[in-house]
């Protein structure tokens, strides 16, 4: 996983660039920021899965696509990953 973590200010800058108005969507800036951190997995840390080149705008667009599906997408993802790790530990 990438070490890059976005600040709220950086996430807001990306949101502005891709046209997100947080008063008109079903998620908050913190959801978007957290998602951008998660989506860095598609960056240069793994050349085999790199689709963004660590570009914040591309990362933000991937994040936005998921949040448009479910406003709590990254909270659900975190819960699913936690459950999967618990199940793996039992095996």
N, C-alpha and C positions, 0 to 999 in steps of 0.2 A: 504494500500500500504506500502511496506517496506520503511524504512528510509535509507537503504543502497544506497549510491551513489558511483559509480566507478570513479576513476580518469582516465585520459587518459593513464597514465603509467600502471595502473592495467589492463585496457582494452587491451593495447598492449601486456602485458604479456600473457593474455588469448588467444589473437589472435595468438601469436607465438606458444602457446601450441597446438592449434587446426589447425594450418597450414594455416592461412589467410595471404596472401601476398597482401597488399592494392594496389599495382601497377597492380594487375591482376584481381581485382574485381570491381563491379559497385557501390561501396559505399566507404566511407571514415572512418577513425578511429573514428571520432566524431559520425557518424551514428551508429557504432558498440557500442560505449560507451553508447550512449543514449538508444539504444536497450537493453543493459544489465541492465541499471537502470530500464527500463520498465518491463523486464522479471523477476525481483525479485518478482513480484506478484505471481510467482509460487514457492516461497520459504516458509520458516518456519513461516512467520507472520500469515499465515492461514493454520492450519494443514489439513483442508479439501481439499485444492488445492495444497499442497506442493508436488512437484515432483522433486525438485532440492536439497532440504536440504541446500539451500543457497550456494551450490557449484558453484564457479565462472566458472569452465569449463563447467558444465552442462548448466548453464545460458548462457554462450557464444555460446554453440551449438544450443540452442533454438533460440537465436538471429541470428546466422548465417543462420539457416534454413529459417527464415522470410526474411532476407536481400537477400538471393539467389533468392527468388521469385520476390521481388521488392526492388531495391536499396534504394528507398525512403520509405520503409514500415513504419518506425516509424514516419516520417513526415506526411504520409497519416493517420496513426492511430491517431495522435494528432489532425489533422483537423477533423476527423470523431467524435472523442470524444467531441471536442469543439462544433460541430454542434448538436450533440445529447443533450448536456447540454442546449444549447439554445432552442431547441425544447421542452425539458422537462419543462423549465421555462415558456413557453407559455401556456402549458396545465393547 
